[in-house]
Amino acid sequence: MPEEAAPWTSIAIAILISILYGATTTLISTCETEGLWTVRLRLSLYEHIWKTVIATTLAASFGSVVRSFLRGKAAESLGLVLLYSATSLMVFRFVWPAWRNCDYYRNRWLAWAGPSRTGIAGTYVPYIGGPQDWRFLENNVHVMQRHPVEAWLYRRSQSELIMSDPTDLLKAAHAAARQTTEFKPSASFIPLSMNETTSSLIGRGSASLLWGSKLGFRPRVSRGILSAPYRLLTANPRTADDHDGRALCIAHGILARNKGLNPSSFILQLDKKQLEENSVQWPRPSKVLRSYYAKEMQDMYSGLGDSYVECATELALILADTHPTVIRDWLEANLEHQDIGLNRRAAELGASDDDLQILYRLSYAAMLVSLSSHACGHRLRPEMTIFHAYVTHVEARPSGLPTWAIGKEMQSRLEQEQKVDSRSDLNALIEAVLPPRQGFD
């Protein structure tokens, strides 16, 4: 390249980069303004990459301008150097935060776009099946226009990913079935008793549907994001009192997806000091933010009762003190959710409706204990251990543990649940989340 053309080539590159950078930031701003949160949170996963590409390209073109300036070949080189310096400093100002936040962005996506648990009417249960059945519904029923929260920039292959919300599909299928006797779901629909994604937990007329990518649905942000304060969804989330809000944002994403049918009935009574001192995160430095986090959670979840607010606050505080790699492993294992497979297996082994309800009502206690003791690679929540402790020491049933809970299969699971981080005390953590009990060892 001739030396005379080098500055102008660099200028052209700088202009192109500036246009691309401006277009990307405008797209991000538009997504936030229009509520396109699936697009926004997905873009953030690659933010550190495209900002690095821009910074590297500017640095390369900047080198040719500096060389021209040093050789005195361009009359306006000094001005160009100053312009490039200002532009480069502006770009690098955003590159470092993007790399610093890339772990947070990944965990934020997992928290908001992971599998969701949705309560559905019992009349919809016959339409529930495996991935092929959901694909059949997607192709054969009409769903109303989707919410902007669920929108993507482009439509990925419809043959592989289901774009509609499952409750919308079920409603449309039920409406179509009522209008015509010719409409039938796929002949291979799986009965409720054989489907791990559903479980009748509270009342005979309701079911809990756990859905996500494993059933062929395209990942998308939970609609619960519409209730989250905008200040917690920005690149630098802050509380109302201007404290770090990243843990709160992740906690809101988790809580938006895992409530189930009756969250106000959860069994949970925290001994905060004992929970802190026996967790792997001890000494829990973020506990000093408890009052600020509690205020945020009170505003969001006061309608679900004080116990739920207390649990939500504790979840956010634990997340604030947990290493991002551990949070990612925990979320990728879907340990924020009740183990629906365990619930189904317990029913098959003869668990009563009351026992199944207890497993559900203890699910948030299990969530806090699981995160407080999680070892990377572990894939079980201590649900049976907590169930045993509750029945034995809190309920103190005269008949003792039910037969289904003391068989060989459940004893094997109890052993597997003990494989937590050695720095935590599982029994002490369980005691810290259950109501007052007698004789707990």
N, C-alpha and C positions, 0 to 999 in steps of 0.2 A: 504494500500500500504506500503511495507517495506520502511524504511527510506533510505536504500541504493539505492533503485530504484527511489526514488522521483526526484533527480537531473536529472537522465537520461530521465525520463518521461517528465520533464520540458524542457529538451533540445530538445526532439523529437517534443514537441508542438511548441517550438520556431521555429524550422526548418520548420515545416509544415506551421505555420503562415507566416513565411518569404517567403515561396514559393507562398502562396496564395496572399500575398501582392504584391510580384513582378509580378505575373501573371496579377493581376488586373491593376496595374500601366502600365504594358506593353500593355495591351488591350486598356487602355485609350490613351496612346501615339500613338498606331497604328491607332485608330479611328481618331485622329486629323491629323495624317500624311496622311492617305488615304482618308480623306474627308468624313468619316462616321459620319456625324454630328447628325443625328437622334439618332444613338446609343450612341454617346458621351453625348449629352445633356440629354438623358433619364437616362443613368447611373448616372449622377450627381445628380439626384433626390434622389438617395439612398446612396450617397457617405458618408453622415454623419453616416448612420446606419452601413455599413460594416466596416468603420474605427473604430467606437466605439466597435464593436464586436471584432475586432483584438486587440484593446488596452485592453479591458477587459480580453480577454483570456490570453494575455501576462502578465497582472498584476496578474492574478490568479496563473499562473505557476511560476511567479517570486517569489510569496510568499513562495512556497515550497523550492526554492533555498536559500532564505534568512534564512529560518528556519534551513536548513541543514548547512549553513555557521555558524550560531550562535552556533550550537551544535558541530561544528568542525568535522562533519562526512565525509566530502568530501575534499580531498586534493586540488582539483582545484576550491573550492567553491569561493575563492576571485576573481579569473579570471572570473568565471561564473557570479558573481554578477556585475562585471564591464561591461561584455558583455551585460547582461540583462539591465543594467542601460542605456547604450548607445542606445540599440535597443528600449527600452521603450520611452526614450526621443525623439527619431526620430519619432516614431509612434504618440505620443501625440502632437508632433509639428504639425501634420497634422489633428488631431481630432478636435481641437478647431476651426481652420479656416473652416473646413467642416460644423460644427454646426452653425458657424457665418454666413455662406453663404447659408444655406439651403433655406431661404426665397428668396434670389436672384436667386438661381438655379431654384426654382419653377416658379418664374416670368419670367425668361429667357426662360424656356420651353414654357410657355403660350404665350410669345411674338413671338417666332419663329415657334411654331407648332400649333397655333390656326387656326381658319377658314381663308381661303385665298380667295381673290377676284381676278378673272382672266378674262381678256378680251378675247372673242371668236368671231369668224366669225358668221354672221347670218345664214349661211348654216348649222351650227351645232345645232342650236336651236331645230329642230324637234326631236333630239335624247335625249333631256334633260327631265328628269322626277324626280320621287321620288326615295327613297332608293332601292326599288325593281327593278327599271329600270336601275339604275347604277349597281346593282348586275348582271342583265341580260347582260349588256355590258361587265362586267368583265369576265363573264363565256363564252361569245360567240365571242369575237373579240380578235385578236392577237396584243399584245403591244410589242414594241421593248424592249430591255434590259433596266431596270431601272437605274437611276443615283445612284451612291454610296451615295449621300446625303439622299436618301429615304430608304436605306437598313436598315434592322433590323438584330439582331443576329439570330433570328429564325422566322419562318413563323407562324403567328397566324392564327387561324381558318378562312379559306377563306369563309366559309359560313356566317360569321358575319362581317368581315372587308374587305374593298376593298383596295387593295394594289397599284393599278395603279394610275397614275396621271390622273385627269379628262380630261385634254386637249388631252392626248395621247389616251384615250378611245374614245373621240369624233372623233378625226382624223381617228382612225382605223375603227370606225363604218361607217363614211362617205365614206371611201375608199372601204369598203366591200359592201356598198349599191350601189356604182357606178359600181362595178364589176359584181354584180349578182342581179337579180330582186327577188330572193328567200329570200334574207336577209331582215328581218323586225325587227324593235325594238319591245319591249314588247307592247302588245295591250293596256296596261294601261298607256302608256306614258302620262304625264300631259302636257297640252298645256301651252305655255309661259305665257298667261294671268292668269293662275291659279297656277303658280309655284313661291313661295316666294324666291327661290334661284337665279332667273334670273331677269334681268331688262334691257330693252333696253334704254340706257341713252344718248349716243352720236351717232347720225347718225342712219339711218335705217339698215345699214348693220352690226352693231355690237351689242353685248350684254355683260352684265357683269354677271359673274357666281360667286356666293358666295358658296363655298363648304367646307366641313369639316366632323367632326365626326357625325353631325346631319343627314348627307346623307349617313352614313355608311362607310365613308372613315377612314382608319387607320391614326391616327395622325402622321405626319412626319414634319420634319423641312423644311421650305421654301427653294427653290433653290436659293433665293436671298442671302443666307448665303455665297455663293461662292464669292460674291463681298466684303464681310466684311473683314477688316484687321484681320489677325490671332491674333494679340496682344489683340484684343477686345473679342476674343472667349476663352481665357484661363481662368483658375480659378481665376486669379487676373488681370482682364482686365485693361489696361492702355492706355491713349491717347499717341499721338506722343510726347507730352511734359511731359509725365510721371505723368499725373493726373489720378484720379480714372475714369475708363471707363465703369463702370457697367451700368449707365443710358444710355450711348451711345449704348451699346450692345442691351439693351431692346428696345430702340428707333429704331434701325436698323431692329430688328425683326418685329416690328409693321409696319414700313414703307414698308417692303418687301412684306407685305400681303394685304395692304388696299388701294393701289393707284387707282384702277379702270381703266377706259378707257383713260382718258385724264388728268393726274395730273397737267400738265402745265397750265391748265385753271382754277385752283382753285381760288376762290375769298377770298383773305386774305390780310389784311394790318394791321400790328400790331402796337399798341401803347404799347410798352413794359412796361413802367412805370405803366400805368393804369392796365394792365393785372396782373402785379406782386402785386400791392397794393390791388387788389380786389379779389385775389385768396385765397383759403383756406390754401395754403402753405406759405402765407406771414409770415415772411419777405424774403423768398426766398434766403437763404444764398448762394446757388450754382450759383447765377447770376454772381458772380465774375469770373466764368469759361466761360463766354459767348464767349470770343474771341477764346479760345481753342476749345470749342465745335463747333463754327462756322467754324473753319478751317477744322475740321474733316468732317462736313457735306458738306462743299464746295467741298471737294475732291470727295465725294460720289455722290452728287446730282446736281452738277453745270449744267448739261445738261437739268434739269427740270426748270431752272429759279431761279432768286434770291428769289422770294416769297416762293418757295418750300424749298429752303435752310434755309430761315429764320424760316419757320414753323418747319422744322426738328430740328433746333437748339433749338427752344423754347420747343418743346416736350421733348427733352432730359433733358433740365434744369428743367422743371416741374417734370419729373420723378425722378430726382436726389433729389428733396426736398419733395417727396411724400412718406409716410410710406409704407413699403412693403405690409402690409395687405390691404391697400387701392388700391394699384396697382393690387394686385391679384384679389380683388373683381371687379375692373373695367375691367380687362382683361377677367375674367370668364363670365362677362355679355356681352362680345363682343362689348363694347362701343367704341373700336377703329375703328369700321366699321360704314359706313352709314347704317341707318335703312332701309334695302331693303323692309321690310314689309310695312313701311310708304310709300315708293316710289310706291309700287304696289297699295296700297289703294288709294293714291292720284290719280293715273291713273284711277282707277275704278270710282272715284268721278268726273272725267272730267278734271283733270289737263292737261294743254297743254304741248307739248314737251318742250317749253321754260321753263315752271315752273319746270318740272322734271329735266331739265339740271341745273337749279339754285339750286335745292336741292342737286344735286351731287356736284356742284362747291362750295357749302358752307360746304361740309362734313368735310374738315380739320379744318375750323373755329369751327364747332360744336365739333370736337374732342378735341381741345385745351380748349374750354370753359367747356366741360364735365369733363375733368380731373382736371381742376382748381377749380371745384365746387363740385366734386363727394362726395356723402355721401354713405357709405357702405349700400348695400341693394337696392339702387336706380337703376333702370334698363332702363331708358330712356335718350337719348341725347336730348339737347334742340334744335332740328332741326326745329320744327315749330316756336318756339320763334324767332330763328335767321332768318328764312324765312320771318316772319312778319316784323321784324326790317329792313331787307334788302329791301323788296318791298316798305315799307312805307317811310323809311327815306333815303335810298340810291338811289334806282331807282325813288322814289317819283312818282309812276304811277298816272296819272290823274284819272284813273278808280278805283284806290284803290286796295285792296286785291281781288284776284279772289274768285269766289263764293265757290269753293270747300274748300278753306282755312278758311272760316268763318262759316262753318256749325257746328252743335251741336257736331259731332264726333271729329272734329279738335279742337274745343273749350275745350272739355274734355281733350284732349291730352295736350293742352297748360297748363291747370291747373296741370296736372301730372308732366309736365316738370319743374315746379317751386319748386319741392320738393328736393332741393339741400342742401348742407351743409350750415347751417345758418351763418357760419363765412365768407361766400363769398357773393358777390353782383352780381347776375346773369346779370342784365341789364348793369351794368358797364363792366362786362367781355365781353358781346356781343358787346358793343360799342368799346371795345379795339381791336377787331379782324376784324371789318368791315372797308371798305374804308370811306373816309370823307363823312359825311352826314349832313343833315340840320334838325334841330328841333328834335334831338333824346332826349327822356326823360328818 
